Structures are given as structure tokens and as C-alpha cells.
Amino acid sequence: MKIEVFFSPSQIDDLFLRDKNVVVIDVLRASSTVIAALNNGAREIIPVNTIESAVKVSGNLFGDVVLRGGERNGKIIEGFNLGNSPFEYTEEAVKGKSIILCTSNGSPAMWKARYAKNLLIAGFVNVSAVVERIKEIKDDIYILCAGKLTQFCIEDAVSAGMIIKQLMDDDQEFEFNDSGVAAFALYKNASKSLVKMAKASDHGKYLMEIGFEKDLEFCTSVDMFDAVPELVGNVLKLKKKNEVPATPHVPISIDTVGGKGD
């Protein structure tokens, strides 16, 4: 199996990812928020890459069975129900709801991989479950780090490195590109304290400045959840083994929404 890591969505285009197996990572914070929301009973997550698309997709259902979640500059978007902190996506807030997610970096990366054969959402909070799912796929994997505004983010790279470390612990043989080797080296350097690494990162420092220090502790907690959000139909769900893809509750397609990123 070949594992290729990309440190920014700007390195590849949508068509490159078509029919490939893709793992999207946005540690701070979209991946962690998606994982938390679905584990707290959200029906599905629909990632979009512009605020206009979020408004269009939610349509007349907004506020009833559909919530808008997302951020710009780390803060909740005006008119949205929720921001991008996993602590906002409680069972009380999201159970049974469809969530249109629009963030600065994570949701555009997810949207970019919408043509993937298998699309998995990963972070520290579900890393072992992701590794097991990769082993089940038994095919080449492309790990896409969301980064920040097309720039490298160390926390996403370290998370990719942790996936690689766990794969290397297995008896199977894997081939990694140079970015994968670099991600593994970064993980080895940061593994003693992931939260310290996150707090020292550019984005981590910014999130602490605007009052989200607890999010960093949450998002660097390893294996808090034993589940992997996957693209099922046109939405992200916690896909169960041997599950037949279901018809999405919200009658939209992420293939047809969006445009240029914000």
C-alpha cells in the first residue's frame, strides 16, 4: 500500500482525488468537531466551501431539522447556529439534526475530496479507528491536511504522522512519499505532548487568544472516539460496517454546491 501525504489542499485539485481513498485532517478544529457532532447524534454533516453555499443548501429547512455551523477567523459566522468548537456540538444541540458545515479550512478540504472513492475524516480524537479503517480498505491512501489558508499547519502534519506511526507498527508493508516521512518525523518530535505542540502552533496561539484554549486540549486527546466519519451518499456519517449507503436526509448534493473558497 502507498500512503501519500499532502500538507495543503492547494497542492492538488478535485479531479486528482476522484475515485481515490482520501483521509482529511483538520485537527484545529473541523475534523474534531465533525467527529464530536456525529458521535453526539447529529444525523449527518454536509461540508461546503462558502457561506453562500451554506445558506443555499440549508434553504427553507434552516432552524427546524437543519443547523448551520461554522466560523470565519475562528469565530461563529453571523446568522449561524453554531461555531466550530466541538464543545458547542452537544447531544442536546445536534441530536437528529443535519448540519451544514462551513469553516475556513476544514470544510473546503472535505468538499475538495467530494469525488473520492472513500472519504474519511481523521484527527487525534479518532486516530486508531481511522488506522483500522485504512487497513480494511487495503488500497492506496491519500492524506489531505487542511492547513490554514493554504499554508502548512504543524498539528495536521503531526496527526498524519501519528497515522503513519500506527500503520508502521503493523506487519503490513507501506510505501510513503517524502511528505509522509516528514510527517512521521514531526510526530516523533511532538509525541510526548500533543497539547504542548498545539499550543505552540500558529493556529493554536490564535485560538487561545480568542478564548478557545479548552478546544486545543479536546482536539489533541487521543482516541476519544472509536468511529470514523465517512462520505455516505453525499453526506458525512458514522458509517457502520457492511452498511448500505443511505439516501441523504437533506435532498442536496455536495457535488453541485460551492464555488471558489472564501
C-alpha positions as CSV (number, residue, x, y, z in Angstrom):
1,M,0.0,0.0,0.0
2,K,1.1,3.5,-0.8
3,I,0.4,6.4,1.6
4,E,0.8,9.9,0.3
5,V,0.5,13.0,2.5
6,F,-0.3,16.5,1.2
7,F,0.3,19.3,3.6
8,S,-2.2,21.7,1.8
9,P,-5.2,21.3,-0.4
10,S,-3.5,23.8,-2.8
11,Q,-1.1,21.0,-3.8
12,I,-3.8,19.0,-5.6
13,D,-7.1,19.6,-7.4
14,D,-10.5,18.0,-7.1
15,L,-10.1,15.7,-10.1
16,F,-6.8,14.3,-8.8
17,L,-8.7,12.9,-5.8
18,R,-11.5,11.4,-7.9
19,D,-12.0,7.7,-7.1
20,K,-9.2,7.7,-4.6
21,N,-9.2,6.8,-0.9
22,V,-8.8,10.1,1.0
23,V,-8.3,11.0,4.7
24,V,-9.0,14.6,5.5
25,I,-7.4,16.1,8.6
26,D,-8.2,19.5,10.2
27,V,-7.2,19.0,13.9
28,L,-8.0,22.6,14.9
29,R,-10.9,22.2,14.6
30,A,-13.2,21.0,11.9
31,S,-12.3,17.3,11.9
32,S,-12.6,17.1,15.7
33,T,-16.0,19.0,15.5
34,V,-17.4,16.7,12.8
35,I,-16.4,13.6,14.8
36,A,-17.8,15.0,18.1
37,A,-21.1,16.1,16.4
38,L,-21.8,12.8,14.8
39,N,-20.9,10.9,18.0
40,N,-23.4,13.1,19.8
41,G,-26.2,12.1,17.5
42,A,-26.1,14.5,14.6
43,R,-27.9,12.9,11.6
44,E,-25.3,14.0,9.0
45,I,-22.8,16.7,8.2
46,I,-22.8,18.5,4.8
47,P,-19.5,20.3,4.3
48,V,-19.5,23.3,2.0
49,N,-16.8,25.8,1.0
50,T,-18.6,29.1,1.0
51,I,-21.0,30.9,3.3
52,E,-23.3,31.4,0.3
53,S,-23.5,27.7,-0.3
54,A,-24.3,27.0,3.4
55,V,-27.3,29.4,3.1
56,K,-28.4,27.9,-0.2
57,V,-28.1,24.3,0.9
58,S,-30.0,24.8,4.2
59,G,-32.8,26.6,2.4
60,N,-36.3,26.5,3.9
61,L,-35.3,23.7,6.3
62,F,-33.0,26.0,8.3
63,G,-33.7,26.2,12.0
64,D,-36.0,23.1,12.0
65,V,-34.1,20.0,11.1
66,V,-31.1,21.7,9.7
67,L,-28.4,23.7,11.5
68,R,-25.7,25.9,10.1
69,G,-22.3,25.6,11.8
70,G,-19.0,27.2,11.0
71,E,-16.6,30.0,11.5
72,R,-14.5,32.8,10.0
73,N,-11.4,33.8,11.7
74,G,-12.2,31.3,14.4
75,K,-15.5,32.9,15.4
76,I,-19.1,31.9,14.7
77,I,-20.5,33.2,11.4
78,E,-23.2,35.8,11.9
79,G,-26.6,34.1,11.5
80,F,-25.3,30.6,12.1
81,N,-26.5,28.4,14.9
82,L,-23.1,27.0,15.9
83,G,-19.4,27.9,15.5
84,N,-16.5,25.5,15.1
85,S,-15.9,24.4,18.7
86,P,-16.6,20.7,19.5
87,F,-18.0,21.8,22.8
88,E,-20.9,23.5,21.0
89,Y,-22.0,20.3,19.3
90,T,-23.6,18.7,22.3
91,E,-26.2,16.0,22.1
92,E,-28.9,18.5,23.2
93,A,-27.9,20.8,20.3
94,V,-27.3,18.4,17.4
95,K,-29.1,15.1,18.0
96,G,-31.2,14.2,15.0
97,K,-30.2,17.3,13.1
98,S,-28.5,17.8,9.7
99,I,-25.6,20.2,9.9
100,I,-24.3,22.4,7.1
101,L,-20.7,23.0,8.0
102,C,-18.7,25.9,6.6
103,T,-15.2,26.6,8.1
104,S,-12.2,28.4,6.8
105,N,-10.1,25.4,6.1
106,G,-11.6,22.0,7.1
107,S,-14.8,22.0,5.2
108,P,-13.2,23.3,1.9
109,A,-10.7,20.4,2.2
110,M,-13.6,17.9,2.8
111,W,-15.5,19.5,-0.1
112,K,-12.5,19.2,-2.4
113,A,-12.4,15.4,-1.8
114,R,-16.1,15.0,-2.6
115,Y,-15.3,12.8,-5.6
116,A,-13.2,10.3,-3.5
117,K,-14.0,6.6,-3.6
118,N,-13.7,6.6,0.2
119,L,-13.5,9.9,2.2
120,L,-12.6,9.5,5.9
121,I,-12.4,12.3,8.5
122,A,-9.5,12.0,10.9
123,G,-7.9,13.7,13.9
124,F,-6.1,12.7,17.1
125,V,-9.5,12.1,18.7
126,N,-10.2,9.0,16.4
127,V,-6.8,8.1,15.1
128,S,-6.8,4.4,15.9
129,A,-10.3,3.9,14.4
130,V,-9.0,5.6,11.2
131,V,-6.0,3.4,11.1
132,E,-8.2,0.3,11.3
133,R,-10.4,1.6,8.5
134,I,-7.3,2.2,6.3
135,K,-6.3,-1.4,6.9
136,E,-9.7,-2.6,5.8
137,I,-9.6,-0.6,2.6
138,K,-6.4,-2.3,1.6
139,D,-5.6,0.2,-1.1
140,D,-3.5,3.4,-1.6
141,I,-4.4,6.2,0.7
142,Y,-4.1,10.0,0.2
143,I,-3.9,12.0,3.4
144,L,-5.0,15.6,2.9
145,C,-4.1,18.1,5.6
146,A,-6.4,21.1,5.6
147,G,-3.7,23.6,6.8
148,K,-4.6,27.2,7.3
149,L,-5.5,29.4,4.3
150,T,-3.4,27.1,2.0
151,Q,-0.4,27.2,4.4
152,F,1.2,24.3,6.3
153,C,-0.1,23.6,9.8
154,I,2.1,21.5,12.1
155,E,-0.9,20.0,14.0
156,D,-2.4,18.4,10.9
157,A,1.0,17.1,9.8
158,V,1.7,15.6,13.3
159,S,-1.7,13.9,13.1
160,A,-0.9,12.4,9.7
161,G,2.4,11.3,11.2
162,M,0.6,9.5,14.0
163,I,-1.5,7.6,11.5
164,I,1.7,6.6,9.7
165,K,3.3,5.5,13.0
166,Q,0.4,3.2,13.8
167,L,0.4,1.8,10.3
168,M,4.2,1.1,10.6
169,D,3.6,-0.8,13.8
170,D,1.6,-3.3,11.8
171,D,3.1,-6.2,9.9
172,Q,2.0,-4.9,6.5
173,E,4.3,-3.1,4.2
174,F,3.6,0.5,3.3
175,E,5.3,3.0,1.0
176,F,5.3,6.7,1.9
177,N,6.1,9.8,-0.1
178,D,8.5,12.4,1.3
179,S,5.8,14.4,3.0
180,G,4.7,11.2,4.8
181,V,8.3,10.6,6.0
182,A,8.4,14.3,7.2
183,A,5.0,13.9,9.0
184,F,6.3,10.8,10.8
185,A,9.4,12.7,11.9
186,L,7.3,15.6,13.1
187,Y,5.1,13.2,15.1
188,K,8.1,11.6,16.8
189,N,9.3,15.0,17.9
190,A,5.9,16.1,19.2
191,S,4.5,12.9,20.5
192,K,5.5,13.5,24.2
193,S,3.0,16.3,24.5
194,L,0.5,16.9,21.7
195,V,-1.3,19.6,23.5
196,K,2.0,21.5,24.0
197,M,2.6,21.2,20.3
198,A,-0.9,22.5,19.5
199,K,-0.5,25.5,21.9
200,A,2.9,26.4,20.3
201,S,1.4,26.2,16.8
202,D,0.4,29.4,14.9
203,H,-3.3,28.5,14.8
204,G,-3.2,27.2,18.4
205,K,-1.8,30.5,19.6
206,Y,-4.6,32.4,17.8
207,L,-7.3,30.1,19.2
208,M,-6.0,30.7,22.7
209,E,-6.1,34.5,22.1
210,I,-9.8,34.4,21.3
211,G,-10.7,32.1,24.2
212,F,-10.6,28.6,22.9
213,E,-7.8,27.0,24.9
214,K,-10.0,24.2,26.0
215,D,-10.6,23.3,22.4
216,L,-6.9,22.6,22.0
217,E,-7.0,20.1,24.9
218,F,-10.0,18.4,23.4
219,C,-8.6,18.2,19.8
220,T,-5.3,16.7,21.0
221,S,-7.0,14.0,23.1
222,V,-6.1,10.6,21.5
223,D,-8.8,8.1,20.7
224,M,-11.6,9.8,22.5
225,F,-13.9,8.3,19.9
226,D,-13.9,4.9,18.2
227,A,-15.7,5.9,15.0
228,V,-14.8,7.3,11.6
229,P,-17.0,9.8,9.7
230,E,-17.2,8.8,6.1
231,L,-18.9,10.2,3.0
232,V,-22.1,8.1,2.5
233,G,-24.2,9.2,-0.4
234,N,-23.5,12.9,-0.4
235,V,-23.1,13.5,3.3
236,L,-20.7,12.6,6.2
237,K,-22.0,10.0,8.6
238,L,-20.6,7.5,11.0
239,K,-20.6,4.6,8.6
240,K,-21.2,1.2,10.2
241,K,-19.6,-1.9,8.8
242,N,-21.5,-3.5,5.9
243,E,-23.9,-0.6,5.8
244,V,-25.7,0.0,2.6
245,P,-25.3,3.8,1.7
246,A,-28.5,5.5,2.7
247,T,-30.4,8.3,0.9
248,P,-29.4,11.6,2.4
249,H,-32.0,13.2,4.7
250,V,-31.3,16.6,3.1
251,P,-32.0,16.5,-0.7
252,I,-28.8,18.1,-1.9
253,S,-25.5,17.1,-3.4
254,I,-22.2,18.5,-2.4
255,D,-21.2,17.9,-6.0
256,T,-23.3,20.8,-7.0
257,V,-22.8,23.5,-4.3
258,G,-19.9,25.8,-3.7
259,G,-17.5,27.5,-5.9
260,K,-14.4,29.4,-5.1
261,G,-13.4,29.2,-1.4
262,D,-13.7,32.2,0.9
